[in-house]
Amino acid sequence: MTAPAAAALGPAAAGVADDAPTRQRVAASILENGPSTAAALAERLALTPAAVRRHLDHLVAAGAAVAREPRVTGTRGRGRPAKVFVLTDSGRDTFTQAYDDLAIGALGFLRDTGGPDAVTEFARRRTSELEERYRPAVEAAVPDDRPQVLAGALTEDGYAASVHEAPIGDQLCQHHCPVAHVAAEFPQLCEAETEVFARLLGSHVQRLATIAHGDGVCTTNIPRAGALVGAGAATAEPATASSPTGRTTS
C-alpha cells in the first residue's frame, strides 16, 4: 500500500484524528457494499452529504478510492447520473489482513462445528447475492455479449475482470480476488463462484486457474458450442490449456 493511501485511512489522516474513524467507516462501507454514490453512503452511514463528500475527496486524493461513471442498465433517465466511488487496490489492502484473519477463523469454526458441507452452504449463499445483483444485466444482453457484461459487473465489485478469446472458448479473467487468501484455505468459495458463472451464462464453464492456488489470474473457460463433446463435457479439460500467467494447467 502506498503511504498516502495508508494515511488516508489511518489515525493521522489530514492531521485530524477525529476524522479517521469516520473515514474508515466510509471506506469500509464501499468495500462491503460495492460501488457507492455519495448519497447512498450518506444514507447508509447516517452522515450529511457534505461530510461524506469531504471524506471521499480525501480518499480519492490519497489514492485509496476513485470516482467512476456508473454502469447504466435499461433506460437512462434525464440528467447526468451521480458518480460511484470504489476502493483502489491500495485502499482495499488496508482491510485485507484483518478481514482475512476474521474470515478464516469464522469459516474454520464453521467447518469444525458443522463440517465441510456447512462451509459449502455458506459459500453458495454468499455467491447467490452476487448472482441476484448480476442477473438482470447479464440476461438483458444477447448471449454472445454476456461474458463481457459479467466481466464488467465483476470489475465494478473489484475483481478487475476481462474477457479474452482462446482456441477452446472465451476466457473470463479476474486479475484481482478480494478473498484470495481465504479461498486458498477454503476452495468452496471458488467452487461456488464457478457455479454462479455457469448459471448466469447458461453454459458449462471450467475454472482453469485461480489466484488462491498461486496463479496470477483467476481464469474461467466458457466453451464455444461444440468445443466439448459427449457426456463427459462437465468434467473434460483441454489437454494443454495455459493460463494468462503462462502456467500450463491440466
Buried (B, 14 or more C-beta within 10 A) or exposed (E): BBEEBBBBBBEEBBEEEEBBEBBBBBBBBBBEEBBBBBEBBBEBBEBEEEBBBBBBEBBBEBBBBBBEEEBEEEEEEEEEEBBBBBBBBBBBBBBBEEBBEEBBEEBEEBBEEEEEEBBBBBBBEBBBEBBEEBBEBBEEBEEEEBBBBBBBBBBBBBBBBBBEEBEBBBBBBBBBBBBBBBBBBBBBBBBBBBBBBBBBBEBBBBBBBBBBBEBBBBBBBBBBEEBBEEEEEEEBBBEEBBBBBEBEBE
